[in-house]
Amino acid sequence: MNSSRPDHRAFRLLRWPDLPEGLRIAPIYRLLSTMSVKPVSRRWIRDHSPLTDRDIDQLLALLGPAVAETRLPTLTETVGRPAGGLDPALAF
């Protein structure tokens, strides 16, 4: 992964996978639990798990269709929105 370009992708778990025995450890379960609630970036995964960039690539490939890829908004896209980053069209 090229760290000179920002990566705005985020990943959300759509369904719980059947993990190989070697991945059935608490840090991976914590990661998947968070991913089941909200999308997380590669940077978040790196900062909150023991995984390296290569490990993250392998995990995402293993999870395949169990993960949805989305795009995180950039700072310039969020400026001017109400607190919490809600789109003004969705705020009520």
Order of alpha helices (4+ residues) and beta strands (2+ residues): beta-alpha-beta-alpha-alpha-beta-alpha
